[in-house]
């Protein structure tokens, strides 16, 4: 585009130039949005010129509708020049990238692992020279590439990388969903439009220019192209028709007028280029020769270039604008488009994947041979980590399949892969298509599982639980225990998230216990734990005790075992499984499941006193849940953040976060999350000294008729309820609650319940029984329970001092204070200091800890650096670039008043 065509775009150019100029200090990602022809491509071209002038390395990619099914085609455009540097990547990432590009036959890599490899490769290159990444028509990129770019956009804040992506006004996608700054291109104002038209169409009469101004409506491309159409189309009938078409259609018509005037061989070559996935001239000419029936040479392209439709060299061909491609396809008939795809398929005999796709695009009716080929090729896409491409292959395969049952099965398989992507919308659409087919009984069961899998948080629907159990039972009778377990796990999750009633829970347990030889399966154990958290807790404890943690290699199974232990109230066992699952999921880049593990780990970490780790897990897990579109898990993370804020005596933050979490949890009536929210409220009021409000809030946890009640989540609030009751003079009511919970201990093996009850009974006891109860409680094995142990020590020390045994009280009070300071329990630490002073021991207030000075993510990075991990190692673990880790450490050092990495360990331990 010439300088005259940038009339009225100086503000937009300045915004992009500023982002590029700031890149050496920090990166940026920007969406340029506008309708077709508004100037997005030209703006990117000028940004490229500015970036080169600023010393940047410029890499570009362009999305096309024809390439949308070719997995990782867009990322290959961007990373292709740098693949020699991939040897510097960790082995797992290098293999993932090679597999994605089809250069290595390896097991299917996780999409996020491919994205991490792309991040590390680009940051490695940009460390030598700043980089500007330009993506035109990002909405037409293949889905895997689009998601990788979204991943990069979230994580380049500290890297010398600028990503600028142009997108049509009406389109959305993963990149736009990141919430990036958007530069919206509207039409030029009248003055700028007239100035541009004068520069491009001075030879036209005033009436023609006025008509073009009206039709173009400020669109720069229209102001350039419509004059040419006007010169060649003086037909008074044609011009009024053009004026009533939408703008993009008018521009396509303008280009189309030039296309129909081209020689037949040139039109053949253009049509081949329009339906091709690639832009290789030799490939285009070979297919054009097949289409026309005689040899076509590169010279036929000259006429299209002279008409301003394409640019080409000896190697590649590019359309001048995406609308040119669209105009070619609109101009040609369906018969010609089908023939062009057939010709390309013939020319691609040595590329079976692409050949099959073009064969499929050359067919109108069913064709089982091509359908079977597409089905076979979907496996290749899965191996490359291109799940979206595999789904497209299966869906097109189903369209070409004559047998109704096979057609339905392929659509269900596509829906299953869509579930793996977290695409509820796609799952629903594919299931709706499958419904119209003659499904077998097992496929009908599979359909129900897929319908259920995104809606396992729907509350109170006991009828649906019974229905799932019936389907699972039929699946088991048909010999598919695997499907039956999946269905029953979905039913159990419904029982966990919300109260479906005792009959529904009992039904889940009866069906799962009726399956043969599955009691070693993690899904079986998790189903029992989630469906009957109390009545089957002893059985779950027994099954978990049979598992040697180190022998479990599947992180998905470890996650379910950790979930089972968490559900029945066994936090130590839960973390043993979840920590191992976390390590493996990080290695594999399975960030969707990692968010589950981090979220569930918060429950146990808060219970035991690992608050620092809980906050770090919340920061990372919440981000991952948000990025992977998992609303329930994100809401759960928010609720537990409220709990940790309350425990740290930040009541204002606790109440605010509780409000946010409650908004979603209440809407879906998620008893489990609402219980956590209410606990956060009560604990917040407790640490704020509002004991009556604290008791009233916490009391709701133990009312079976209250939406905040949950059979085992309420166990975590027992200590706080008892403490609030003492200060609010509500002991009698609290004792009645505790008595009811004690009855549960004969049926529940929950260690959380037993430990919390031991504290509650001791502080609520009469003086003649209290010491015995304190002694018994403190004699428990609390080596991995520092938080409850410290609270018991504080309460016992207070009891001893009140009974004039000050010297004896100092020992438990000192121990409690040390623990409270270590874990950041400020309110309880203040109580312990006050009690020690009252017992005659001088204490001083503790200075700010590292936890109080750093954000959760900063603290996590500091801990890993103190453990000796390099910036690259930390980046791989947290899915950030090494430079971003370096930037974090640069900010961390002055906050901690240190100057080197070697000082980190000492400062972090100085609490």
N, C-alpha and C positions, 0 to 999 in steps of 0.2 A: 504494500500500500504506500502511496506517495505521501509526502508531507501534507499536501493539500487535503488529503482524505482524513487527516487528523484534526481538522477544524473542530473545535468544541470538545476535545478529549484531553486537554492539558492537565486537568485535575486528576483524571484517572491515571495518566502516564506518570504524574508526580508521585502518586501513592505507590505504584509498583516500583518506581525508581528508588524511592526512599527505603522500601523493604529490602531491595537488593543492596543498597549502600550500607544498610545496617547489618548485613549478614555476617561480617567477620566477628561481630560481638554476639549476636544471637540470631537464630533462624526464625523463619516465619512460614506460614502456609495461608494462602489466600484463594478464595473462590471468585472468579470473574463470571458474572451471570448476566444473561441477556438473551433476547430472541435471536433467531437465525438471521445472519447478515448484519447484526448490529455493530460489529467491529471487534469481536472477541479475538478472533484469530490474528487480525492485524495488530491488536494491542499486545498479544503475546510475542509477535514478531519483533515489535519495537522493544519490548522488555528484553528479548534475547540480545538485541544489539547493544542495549545499555549494559547488560550483564557482561558481555564480552569486553566492552570498553572498560568496565570496572575490574577486569582481570578474572572473571568467573569462568569456570568450566560450565558450558551449557549443554544440557541433555534434554531431548524432546521426545514426546510420544503423542500419537493422535489416535483417538478411538474411532472405529467405524462399525456400523451395524453388522457388516459382514464378518468382522473379527470377534463379535461378542461371544461366540461359542468356543473360541480358541483359547484354552486355558493359559493364563500368564503371558499372553501375547503382548499386552501393554507393558508389563514389567520387563519382559525380554527386550523390548525396544529401548527401555531406559538403561538396563544393566548390561546389555550386550557388549558395549565397548569396554566394560571393566571386568569381564569374567575371568581374565587372567589373574586378577587380584583376589579372586575367590579362594585361592590357596591359603590366604592369610586368615581365613575364617576358621572357627572351631570345626572339628570334623563333622559333628552332627549337623551344623548349619550348612556346611559346604555340600554335604550329601543331599540335604533337603532342597537346596537351590538347584543342584544338578538334576534331581528327580523331577522338580517342577518344570524344568526346561526340557525334559525328555533325554537328557544326556547320560543318565544313569538309571538303571533298573533297580529300584530300591522299594522297600515297603512305603506305603502312603505316609508322607510327612504331614504333620499338623500345619494348617494354614498359618498359624501364628509363628511357627518356627521358621517358615519361609519368609514371613514378614520381618522377623528378627534378623535373619540372614541378610535381607535387603538393607535393613537399617545399618547393620554393622559394615556392610560393604560400602554403602554411600558415605558413611561417616569416616571410614578409612580413607576414601578418595578425597573427601572434602577437607580432611586435615592438612592435605598438601596444598590445596587451592580451593577457595570457596566455590560453591556449586549452585546453579540455578536450574531447577527442574520445571519444565513447561509441559503441560498436558492439555491438548486441545480436544474438545468434545469428549470430556471424561465420561459423560453419560453412556457413551458407546463402548467404553472399555469392557473387556471381559470382567465378570464379577470378582474373580480372585485378585486380579490386578487392582481393581477399584478398592478392594478391602485392604490390600497391602499399602496403597497410597494413604488411606485413612489412618492406618497404623503409624506410618511415617509422620503424618501431619501432627499426630498427638505427641510425638516424642523428639522433635528436632529443635525444641526451644533453645537449647544451648549449643547447637551445631551450626557451622557456617553454611547452611543449606536453606534455600528459599524454594518453596513449591508453589507454583501458580497454575491453577487448573481452571479451564474455561468450561462452562456448563450452560446448556439451554435453559431458558427461564422456567419451563414447566417441569423440568426433571429434578429428581432427588437421587439419593444414593448414599453409600457409606461415607464418602468424603464430605458431602454437604452436612451429614448428620453429626460430624465432629463438633460443630458449632464454631466454625472458623469465621474470621472477618470476611464479609462479602462485598465485592465491588460490583454494584449493579449498573449496567450500561443501559441507559434509556435512549430514546430518539434524540437527534440533534434538535436544538431550538431552531426557529424559523430563520434567524439570521445566519447561523452556522450552516444550515441546510442549503440556503441560497448561495452562500459562498462556495460550498463544495460543488454544487451543481454548475456554477459559473466556471469552475475550474475543469470540469469534465464534459460539459455539454454546451459550450459557448456557441456552437454552430446551430443549435436548435432554435426554432422560433419561440417567441415568448409564450404563446398558447401551449406549446408542447412542454415547455419548462414548468409552467403552472400546473399542468396535468400531472407531470412526474412528481412535483413537490407534494401534491395531494396524495398520490398513490404511495409514495415512499414513506410518508409520515415520519420523516426524520431518520429513516434507516440508511446508514452510510452505504452499504452494499447496493441497496436499491437505487440510491442516487447515482451510483457508478454504472450499474448494469442496465437499468431501465432505459436510459438514453440510447444505448446500443440496440435494445429491442425496439424502441420507437423508430429508429432509423430504418430498421429492416422490416418493420411491420406497419406499413402505412394504411393497412386495411381498416376502414372506419368501423367495420363490424367487430374486428378483433379487439380493438382498443377498449371499448366499453366493457367487454367481457373480462378483460384483464383487471379492470378497475374494481370489479366486484369480488375478486378472489382474495383469500387471505394473503398476507404479505409474503410468507415463505412460498406459497403456491405461485404468486406472481413472479418471484425470483426464479423458481424452478422453470416457469414458463419462459422467462427471459433466456435462461440457459438452454432450455429445450429448443427454442427457435434456432439457435446455432447448431445444435446437435443434428436436427433433421436435414440440415444443409450439407452435412459432411459426406464424403464418399463412403460407400458401403463397407469397404475393408476397415476404414477408420472407426465407423460405428461399431463394427464387430469387436475391435480391440478395446474400445471404450466400455462396451457392455461387459466384456470379460473382466476388465479392471474393476468395474463396479460390483460384480458379484464375487470377486476374489478375496481371499483372506489376507493375501500378501500384496506387495507392490513391486514384485520382481518382473522386470521387462521381459526377460527370456521366457518366463512362465506364461505371461500374458500373451505373447506372440505365438507360442506353441498352441495354446488353447484356441486363440483366434483363428489359427490355420485350420484346426479341426472343425471349428464352427463354420467357417466359410467354404471349406472343402478344397482350398488351395493355399500355398505358402503365403504367409503374411510377414513382411519385413518391418524393421524399425521405422522405415520411412513413412509408413502410414500414420504415425503419430504426429508428424509435423503439422498436418492440417488442424488437429485438435489443439496443439500448442498455439498455433497462429490465431485460433479463435478464442484464445484466452481461457481454455477449459482445463488444461493440464500443464504440468511441468515434468520433464523427464530427462534422464541422462542414460548412459549405457547400462546402468544397473537397475535403477528404480524409477517408478512413476508415481506422481502425486497429483490428486485433483486440486485445482486452484482453491476450491472451497467445498466443504461438505455438501452444500446444496447442489453442486455439479453432479456428484455421485447420485444424489437423490433424483435429479432431473433426468439422468441417463435411465435410471430404472423406471421412472414414470413415463418416459417417452416410448420405451420399448414395450412390446406386447408380452403377455404371459407366456405365450409359446416361445418367443425369443429368449426370455429369461430362463425358462426351463432348459432350452437347448444350450445356453451359455454354461449353466451348471454342469450339464452332461459333458460338454467339451472340456471343461476344467477337470472333471473327474477322470476323463481319459488321459489328460496330460499329467495327472498326478499318480500314475501307476506305482511309483516308487515311494509314495507317502500315503499309506493305507488309511491313516486316521482322517486326513483331510479329504482323501478320495471318497471315503464313505459318506462324509458330510455333504459333499457336493452331489453325490448320487442321490442322497435323501432329498436335497433341494431341487433335484431335477424331476421329481415324481409328484403327481397329483393324487393318485389313488393309492391303495395299500400295496405293499411289496414285502413279503415275509423275508426274502433273502437280505434285502437292505436293512430291514428291521433287526434281524439277527446280528448283522455286522455292527450296527449301532449299539446293540446290547453288549456285544463283546468288547467294543471300544470303550464303553463306559468304565470297564474295569481298569483300562489303561489310564483314564482320567483320574480315577480314584487313587491309583498308585502314584500319580504325580501331584496329589494333593489338590487337584482341581475339582472339588466336589460340585460346584455349580455347573461345570461343563458335563460332568457325569449325569447330573439331573436332566440337563437339556437333551443329552443323548437318549436317555431312557424315555423321556416324554415324547420325543420325535419317533423313537422306536415303537412306542405304544400306538402312535397315530398311524403307523404303517402296518401294524399287526392285524391279521384277519381274525384270529381266534380271540373271542371275548375274554376268556379266562386268562390267557397269557397277557393280553392287553392290560387287564386290571392288575395283574401281578407286577408288571413292569411299572405301572403308575404308583403302586404301593411301595416298591423298592425306591423309586425316585423320592417319594414322600419321606421314607426312612432316612435317606441321605439329607433331605432338606431339614429334618429334625436335627441332624448332626451339625448343621450350619446355624441352628437357632432361628430358622425362618418359619415362624408360625403361620404367616400369611401364605407362604408357598405350600406348606404342608396342607393347609385347609383347601387350597385350590386343587392340588393333586388328588386329595381324597374325594373331593366333589366329582372329579373326572372319573375316578375309579368306581364310584358308586353306580355309574351307569353300565357296569359290566357284570358278567356272570361270575362272581367270585366264589371260590371254594369256601368251605366252612372255615378252614384255617386262615385263608386270606381275609375273610370277614372278621375273624378274631384279630388278625394283625391290623386291620383298619381301625378297630375299636381301640387297640393299644395306641396307635398313632394319634387318634383323636384325643385320647386321654393324656398323652404325654406332655402336652403344653398346658393342660388345664388341671393338673393334680392339686392345685391350690384352691379349686372351687369348693367352698365350704358347705357343710350341712346337708349334703346330698346323699343320704344313705341309700336311696334307690339306685343311684349310679354305682355305688360301691357293690351292692348286690349284683347288679348287672355285670360288672367287671369280673366278679367272682364266678358267675355262671359261665361267662365266655372263657375264663381261664380253665375252668373245669372241663369244658368241651375240648379245649386245645390240648389239655393233658391226655384226655381219652383218645384224641387223634394222634398221640405220640409226640407232641411238641411241648415238652416241659419247659424249654427255654422261653417260648412265647408265654406260657402260663405264668412263669416267674416274673416276666416283665409286666404282665397285666396285674398281677397281685401286688407287685411293688408300687405300681401306680395307685392301686386301691388303698394300700397302706399309707401312702403319702397323703391321700385325702384325709385319712383318719388322724394323721399327725398334725397337719396344718390347721385343721378345724375339727370340731366335735361332730362326728357323724352318728354317735349313739352306741351303746354297748352291743346291740344286736349286729350292727354292721361290722364292728370290730371283731366280734366273735366269728362272724362268717368268714372274714379274711383269714383268720387263724385256722379255722377248720379246713378250708380249702388248701392252704399252703401246707399244713401238716398232713394232708391226705396225699401229697405227692410222694413218689418213691425215690429214695436215694438222692435227695437234694439237700440234706441238712448241712453239707459242707459248702454249699454255694452261698456266696456273700449276699445275694439277693434274698435268699431264704431267711438268713439271719436278720437282715435289715427289715424284712417284711414283718417278722414276728415282733421286733423291737418297736417299730413305728406304729403298728396296729394296736398292740397291747403293751404299752410301756410299763405297766405295773404287773399285770397278771402273768406275763411271759418273761419278765425281767430275769428271773432265776434261770430259766431255760436258755435265754440269750447269753447270760453270764457264763453258763457251762459251755456253750458252743464257742464263745470267744476264747475261753481258756484253752481250748484244744488247738487254737491257731498259734503257730510260732511266727511272730511278726516278721522276722528276717527272711522267712521262706516265701512270703507273699510277694510276687513280682508284678502283678497287674495293679497299677495305681487306681483303676476304677473299682476293683474289688476292695482295695485298702480303704478307699473313700467310703464305701458302703459299710465296711466293718467299723470304721471310725464313727460313722453316722449312727450305727446301731448302739455302740457304747455310749455315745453322747445322749441318745434318746432315753436310755434306761437310767442315766445318771451315774455313769462311770467315767469321770473326766480323765483320769490318768490313762486308762486303757484307750480312750478315744484319741488322746494326743499321740500315743505310741503309734497308732495306725495312721492318723492324719499327717503327722510329721513325715513319715516315710512316703505317704502318697504325695505330699507336697513336693518333696525332692524329686520324685520320678516325673511328676507332671511338669515341673519346671524344665527338666531335661528334655522332655518330649514337646514342649511348647503347647501343651493342652490347656490353654488359659481359661476356657469355659468351665471345665471341671475344677481348675485351680481356684477359681472364685468360690466354688462351693466349699472346698476344703478350708480355705482361709476363713470363710464365714463361720463354718461349724466350729473351727478351732477357737474362735473367740469365746464361745460358751464355756469351754473348759478352762481356757486361760484366765478368764475373769474369775471363775470359781476358785481356782488354785492360787491366784495371786500373780500371774504373769501378765500384768496389765500393760507393760511396755510392749511386749510382743503382741498383745491383743490389739493395741492401737495401731501398730504397724500393719497387722493383718487387715484391720478395718480399712486403712487408707488404701492398701493395694487391692484388697478384695472388692471394695466398693467400686473402685475405678474399673476393674476387670468386669464386674457384673454389669456396670453401665455400658461398657464397650461391647459386651456380648449380648446385650438386650435381655437380661434376666432380672425382671422387676422384683419378684419376691425376694430373691437373694440380696438385691441392692437395698430393699426396704429392711431386711433383717440386719444388714450391716449398719444401717443408720440407727436402728433401735439399740444395737449393742454399743455404738459410739455414745449414745445417750447414757447408757449404764456406766461406762467408764468415766464420762464427764461427771456424773453424779458421785461416783466413788472418789473422784479426785476433788470433791467439794466445789465443783463449778456448776452450781445449781442452775444458773441462768442458761448456760449452754445445754445442760441436760434437758431442761423443760422445752427449749426451742427445738432440739433434735427429736424429742419425743413427740412434739406436735407434728413435725414433718413426717415421721414414720407412721404415726397414727392415721394420718390422712389417707394413706394407701391401704394400711392394714384394716382400718375400719370399713372402708369401702368394700373390701373383699371378705370381711368378717374372718380374718385370719387369727384365730384364738392364740396360736403359738406366738405370733409377733406381738399381738396386743398385750399378752402377758409380760413380755420383755419391756414394752413401752411403759406399762403401769409400774413395773418394778423400777424403771429409771426414774419415774416421777416420785415414787415413794422414797427411794434412796437419796434423790436430790434434796427433798425436803428434810430428810434425816440429817444430812451433813450441813444443811443450812440452819439447823436448830429448830425447825418448825415441826415439832414432834407429833402434834395432833394431826396435822395435814399428812404427815408421813404415814402415820398409822392408818388413817382412813384410806389413803391410796393403796397401801400394801394389803390391807384387809380384803380388798376386792379380788386379789389373786386366789383366795381360798374359798370363794363363794361359787359353788358349781353352777349357779344360775347366771353368773356374770360373764359377759363376753370376754373378759380378761382372764378367765380361768382356763388353765391348761393342766392336764393331769400330771406332768412332770416338770414343765417349765416353772411352775409355781414353787417347786422345791428350793430354787435358788434365792427366794426372798424370805426364807424362814428366819435367818439370823437378824435381818433388818427389821422384820415385823416384831420380833421379840424385843429388840433394843428400843424401838420406837414405843412399844407398849409400856416399858419401864418408865421412860421419861414422861409419857402422856397419861400415866396412871390408868392404863387399860389392861393391867395384868390378867384379870379374871377372864376377859374375853380372849386374850392371847392364849391363855392356858387351855381354853376349850378348843381352839384351833390346833394347838400342839397335840392335845390328846387324840384328836381325830387323825392327825398325821402319824402318830405312834402306832395306831392300829394298822396303818398301811405297811409298816415295816415287816409284819409277818408275811406279807405277800410280795413286797418289793425288795429287790436286792440293791437298790440305789445307794451307793456310797455317799452321794451328795446329800440325800435325805438324812442318812444316819449322822454324818458329820454336822450338818446344820442343826439337827435336832439336839445333838449333844450340847451345843452352845445354848440353844434356846431353853432347854430344860434347866441348865445350870443357873442362868441369870434370872429365870422366873421362879426358882425354887425358894422355899422358906429357908431361913438361916440354918436350921438344924439339918437340912439335907444338902445345902449348896456345896459345901466343901467336898463332900463325897462325889457329887456329880462333876465338879470341876476336875478333881483328880482323875476320875474315870475318863472324862473327855480328853484330857491332856495326855493320857496314857495310850491313846490310839496311835496308830502309825500315821503320823502327819508329816513325814519327811518331804512329800511332794505337795503339801497343802499349807504353804506358809501363811496365806491370808487367814483362813479359819483358825490356824494355830495361834497367830498373833492376836486375833480378837479374843480367843479364849484366855490367853495370857494377860491381856489388858483387863478383861472382866474379872479374872481371878485376883490380879494384883489390886484392883479397886476394892474388891470384897475384903481382901486381907487388910488393906489400909483402914477401911471403915471399921474393922474389928480390932483396931489398935495393934496391928501386927506389921508395923511399918518396915522394919528391917527385912522381914520375909517377903514383903510385897515388892521390894526393889528388884529382885531377880526376875520374876516374870515381866515386870514393867519395862526393865531395860531391854529384855529380849524382844518384847512387843515393839518398842520404839525403834529398835534397829530394823526390824522387818518393815514397819510402816514407812520409815524413811527410804528404805530400799525400793519399795514398790510404789511409792508416791501417794500413800494414803494420808493426805495432809490433815484431815479432820481428826482421824484417830491418833495420828502422831502428836497433834496438839493436846489431845486428852491425856496421852501417856506422859508427856512432859509435865503437864499440870499435876498429874498424880504423883510423879516422881518428886517434884518440888514439895508437894504436900507431905510426902514420906521422908522429907529431909535431905533429898539429893539435889544438888545444883545441876541444872542442864542449860544448854544454850540452843537457841534456834538454829536450824540447819540452813546453810546457804542454798541458793538455787541449784537444783540438780540438772544434769544434762537433759533429762526428760522434760524439765520445765522450760528449758531454753530452746529446744529443737522441736520442729514439727515431727509427726510420726515417720514420714518418709526420710527426713534428714537423719533422724535417730537410727532408722534401719540402715541407711548407707554408712553412717558413722560406725555402727556395730560391725558391719561386714568389713569395713576398712581396718578397724582395730583387730579383727581376726586374721588379718594378713592378706585378704583378697585384693587383687589388682582392680583397677578401674574397669578393665574389660570383663573380669570375672563377675564383678558386682553388676555391671550392665547386663550381662547374659542372664543373671539370676532374676533381675528386676525388669528385664525387657526394656532397657534404656541404653542409649549410646554411651561409650566410654567418656566422651567429652561432656555429656550431661552429668555423669557421675563426678567428673572433675569440677564442674561448676558448682555442684552441690557442696563438695568438700571445701571449695574456695569460700563459700558463705558460712560453712560450719565452723571453720577454724576460729575466726574472730568471735563468734558467738560463745565458744567455749574457752576463749582467751588462751589459745594455744597457737603454735606456729608450724607444727610438723605432724605428719602422720604417726610418728612414733609416740607422740604424747596422747594419742586418742584413748588407748586402753586405760591409762591411769586416770584420765579426766572422766571417762564414762563410769568408772567405778567409784569416783569421788562423790558419793551421794550425801 
